Amino acid sequence: MRSPIVIVPACVNQIGAHANHTAQFKYVAAVADGAGCTPLIMPALGAGTDFEALLALADGVMLTGSPSNVHAGLYGQEVLEPSLPQDAARDATTLPFIRAALKRGIPLLAICRGFQEVNVALGGTLHQAVHNVAGMADHRERKDQPLEQQYAASHRVRLEPGGELSRILGGASEIMVNSLHGQGIAQLAPSLAVEARADDGLVEAYRVTNATSFALAVQWHPEWRLAENPDSVRLFKAFGEACRTYKNQR
């Protein structure tokens, strides 16, 4: 029996003289080692993507983080800081792919940029600079620190009692998470429900309420040193189980 196939979107990055499709190793490894699935990297071809071909293969979708931001024009705003990285090709690929995957009931796990992508794809909006919003904390990492410190647990999130994420994490009411993002949820899309918040009220996790399978998104990075974090292990195990169920019920 083959393992479930999980689609992982690529970013487009300039490396030397050429544009390249890239996917960070830690995300691909988390699908393989944490979910027990086979990752398949989806190029960012926008409207040129054969979505139906990919969806026919997919038993799951994992949306990764990225240094780039979802373009503000996609949720009706002007870009406030043009110097921050954008990835128009990824936007044009992932947003329609998200809607199509959810319509099919394919399990979905979204992380960081992916968390923001799902919200925008379903009609929500973002704060372009959370740290400039009154009452909000600064959720960015310090880029002058080693990766071990950037990805270290930095604040707690409170889980919704009786929520799906709390259930996956053994009934936990709060957990400690890392924090490496400048943008965040402003208006939650109508079909999403909060699963966790930071102490400043910022949404840190949600579920897709009308999804027929696993459909969770988190703002933090559970893929980082996955095996060392029991909460991350549980999350990826639950996602992998959902992918296997979807595969077996096709």
Secondary structure per residue as TSV (DSSP state, phi and psi in degrees):
chain	resnum	aa	ss	phi	psi
A	1	M	-	360.0	128.0
A	2	R	-	-73.7	154.3
A	3	S	-	-77.0	157.9
A	4	P	-	-63.3	146.2
A	5	I	E	-97.9	126.6
A	6	V	E	-114.6	122.2
A	7	I	E	-77.8	129.7
A	8	V	E	-122.0	117.9
A	9	P	E	-71.9	143.4
A	10	A	-	-89.5	154.4
A	11	C	E	-97.2	166.1
A	12	V	E	-111.4	121.3
A	13	N	E	-132.3	143.5
A	14	Q	E	-82.8	117.6
A	15	I	E	-124.0	108.5
A	16	G	T	68.7	-133.7
A	17	A	T	-85.0	-8.4
A	18	H	E	-124.0	150.1
A	19	A	E	-76.5	139.1
A	20	N	E	-129.7	147.6
A	21	H	E	-83.7	129.8
A	22	T	E	-134.0	148.3
A	23	A	-	-142.9	124.2
A	24	Q	-	-64.1	140.7
A	25	F	H	-56.3	-40.4
A	26	K	H	-62.2	-32.2
A	27	Y	H	-73.3	-45.5
A	28	V	H	-62.2	-42.4
A	29	A	H	-65.5	-35.6
A	30	A	I	-65.5	-36.7
A	31	V	I	-64.0	-45.0
A	32	A	I	-70.7	-49.2
A	33	D	I	-87.3	-37.3
A	34	G	I	-86.3	-40.9
A	35	A	S	-96.0	-14.3
A	36	G	-	68.2	32.3
A	37	C	-	-119.7	169.9
A	38	T	E	-99.3	114.8
A	39	P	E	-76.7	140.4
A	40	L	E	-129.0	115.7
A	41	I	E	-81.6	127.2
A	42	M	E	-97.0	119.6
A	43	P	-	-67.2	153.2
A	44	A	-	-91.5	86.3
A	45	L	-	-108.4	3.0
A	46	G	G	59.8	-133.0
A	47	A	G	-64.4	-17.0
A	48	G	G	-78.2	-2.8
A	49	T	S	-76.1	134.0
A	50	D	-	-85.4	84.8
A	51	F	H	-61.2	-38.8
A	52	E	H	-64.3	-38.0
A	53	A	H	-64.0	-42.3
A	54	L	H	-69.6	-41.7
A	55	L	H	-65.1	-31.6
A	56	A	H	-67.1	-27.1
A	57	L	H	-85.4	-28.8
A	58	A	-	-75.0	132.9
A	59	D	S	-107.2	-6.8
A	60	G	E	-169.6	163.9
A	61	V	E	-134.7	129.7
A	62	M	E	-122.4	118.4
A	63	L	E	-94.1	125.8
A	64	T	-	-91.6	167.1
A	65	G	-	-76.7	171.9
A	66	S	-	-167.7	152.8
A	67	P	S	-64.7	-21.9
A	68	S	S	-80.7	160.1
A	69	N	B	-108.3	149.9
A	70	V	-	-63.1	132.8
A	71	H	-	-63.8	130.6
A	72	A	G	-61.6	-27.4
A	73	G	G	-61.1	-22.5
A	74	L	G	-74.7	-13.7
A	75	Y	G	-125.4	28.8
A	76	G	T	79.9	23.3
A	77	Q	-	-124.5	162.5
A	78	E	-	-84.7	148.2
A	79	V	-	-70.0	121.6
A	80	L	S	-81.4	-29.8
A	81	E	-	-131.2	88.2
A	82	P	T	-61.8	-18.2
A	83	S	T	-73.4	-17.7
A	84	L	S	-73.2	146.0
A	85	P	-	-67.9	144.0
A	86	Q	B	-122.2	164.0
A	87	D	-	-147.8	81.3
A	88	A	H	-61.8	-35.3
A	89	A	H	-66.1	-40.6
A	90	R	H	-66.7	-44.0
A	91	D	H	-54.2	-46.8
A	92	A	H	-69.3	-17.9
A	93	T	H	-95.7	-50.0
A	94	T	H	-73.3	-38.5
A	95	L	H	-61.9	-50.5
A	96	P	H	-66.6	-31.2
A	97	F	H	-66.0	-39.2
A	98	I	H	-58.0	-50.1
A	99	R	H	-62.0	-40.9
A	100	A	H	-68.5	-40.5
A	101	A	H	-65.1	-43.2
A	102	L	H	-65.2	-38.1
A	103	K	H	-61.1	-34.1
A	104	R	H	-82.4	-11.4
A	105	G	T	81.1	21.5
A	106	I	-	-76.2	131.3
A	107	P	-	-56.8	142.7
A	108	L	E	-139.0	132.6
A	109	L	E	-125.6	125.6
A	110	A	E	-121.9	137.4
A	111	I	E	-127.4	131.4
A	112	C	T	52.4	-106.5
A	113	R	H	-56.9	-39.9
A	114	G	H	-59.3	-39.2
A	115	F	H	-57.8	-43.3
A	116	Q	H	-72.8	-36.4
A	117	E	H	-61.1	-45.9
A	118	V	H	-61.7	-43.9
A	119	N	H	-59.2	-45.5
A	120	V	H	-68.3	-42.0
A	121	A	H	-59.1	-30.6
A	122	L	T	-100.3	7.6
A	123	G	T	107.9	9.5
A	124	G	-	-90.6	177.5
A	125	T	-	-128.2	168.1
A	126	L	E	-124.4	151.4
A	127	H	E	-80.1	125.1
A	128	Q	S	-77.4	-19.9
A	129	A	-	-147.8	89.4
A	130	V	G	-55.4	-38.5
A	131	H	G	-66.6	-14.1
A	132	N	G	-98.1	2.2
A	133	V	S	-90.4	128.4
A	134	A	T	-54.8	130.2
A	135	G	T	86.7	-6.8
A	136	M	-	-96.6	149.0
A	137	A	-	-81.6	170.4
A	138	D	-	-89.4	112.8
A	139	H	-	-96.5	7.9
A	140	R	-	-81.4	153.1
A	141	E	-	-81.8	163.1
A	142	R	-	-93.7	110.9
A	143	K	T	-71.2	-11.2
A	144	D	T	-85.1	-4.1
A	145	Q	S	-92.0	158.1
A	146	P	-	-62.1	156.3
A	147	L	H	-55.8	-36.6
A	148	E	H	-58.2	-35.5
A	149	Q	H	-82.0	-37.3
A	150	Q	H	-60.2	-38.7
A	151	Y	T	-95.8	5.9
A	152	A	S	-70.0	152.8
A	153	A	-	-57.7	130.3
A	154	S	-	-123.9	-21.4
A	155	H	E	-158.3	164.5
A	156	R	E	-92.9	158.3
A	157	V	E	-125.1	142.6
A	158	R	E	-95.6	125.0
A	159	L	E	-87.3	144.3
A	160	E	-	-66.2	126.6
A	161	P	T	-58.8	131.6
A	162	G	T	76.4	5.1
A	163	G	-	-77.1	168.5
A	164	E	H	-65.3	-41.6
A	165	L	H	-67.2	-41.9
A	166	S	H	-60.0	-40.5
A	167	R	H	-62.5	-46.0
A	168	I	H	-60.2	-35.2
A	169	L	T	-93.8	27.1
A	170	G	T	72.3	28.1
A	171	G	T	84.8	15.0
A	172	A	-	-60.3	146.4
A	173	S	S	-100.2	-21.5
A	174	E	E	-157.5	153.6
A	175	I	E	-141.4	162.0
A	176	M	E	-95.0	139.1
A	177	V	E	-135.5	161.1
A	178	N	-	-82.3	172.2
A	179	S	-	-152.7	111.4
A	180	L	-	-140.1	53.0
A	181	H	-	-142.8	142.8
A	182	G	S	-98.3	-24.2
A	183	Q	-	-105.9	165.8
A	184	G	E	-167.7	177.2
A	185	I	E	-67.4	128.4
A	186	A	S	-100.4	-69.4
A	187	Q	S	-108.6	123.4
A	188	L	-	-75.9	136.9
A	189	A	-	-59.1	149.2
A	190	P	T	-57.9	-30.9
A	191	S	T	-91.9	13.2
A	192	L	E	-111.9	149.3
A	193	A	E	-129.0	136.4
A	194	V	E	-65.0	134.2
A	195	E	E	-112.4	-21.9
A	196	A	E	-161.2	148.8
A	197	R	E	-134.0	150.7
A	198	A	E	-77.2	169.4
A	199	D	T	-63.6	-23.8
A	200	D	T	-84.1	1.8
A	201	G	S	95.7	-7.4
A	202	L	-	-66.7	134.7
A	203	V	E	-66.6	126.7
A	204	E	E	-114.8	-14.4
A	205	A	E	-157.5	148.9
A	206	Y	E	-151.1	166.2
A	207	R	E	-121.2	158.4
A	208	V	E	-89.5	114.3
A	209	T	T	-68.9	-31.0
A	210	N	T	-99.4	12.1
A	211	A	-	-72.3	145.7
A	212	T	S	-94.6	0.0
A	213	S	S	-143.6	-173.5
A	214	F	-	-52.7	126.0
A	215	A	E	-153.6	86.7
A	216	L	E	-124.9	150.0
A	217	A	E	-137.3	140.3
A	218	V	E	-130.1	144.8
A	219	Q	S	-81.9	-22.5
A	220	W	S	-87.5	-172.6
A	221	H	-	-117.3	84.6
A	222	P	T	-73.0	-14.4
A	223	E	T	-73.5	-18.8
A	224	W	T	-70.8	120.1
A	225	R	T	44.2	52.3
A	226	L	G	-47.7	-48.4
A	227	A	G	-65.5	-17.6
A	228	E	G	-88.8	-4.8
A	229	N	-	-122.5	107.7
A	230	P	H	-58.7	-33.4
A	231	D	H	-65.7	-41.6
A	232	S	H	-66.5	-39.7
A	233	V	H	-58.3	-46.8
A	234	R	H	-62.6	-41.2
A	235	L	H	-64.1	-48.5
A	236	F	H	-70.1	-32.2
A	237	K	H	-64.5	-42.8
A	238	A	H	-63.9	-40.5
A	239	F	H	-62.9	-46.7
A	240	G	H	-60.6	-39.2
A	241	E	H	-64.1	-39.3
A	242	A	H	-64.7	-38.8
A	243	C	H	-64.7	-40.7
A	244	R	H	-66.1	-39.5
A	245	T	H	-63.0	-44.5
A	246	Y	H	-61.4	-44.8
A	247	K	H	-59.4	-43.9
A	248	N	H	-74.0	-20.3
A	249	Q	H	-98.8	1.1
A	250	R	-	-56.2	360.0
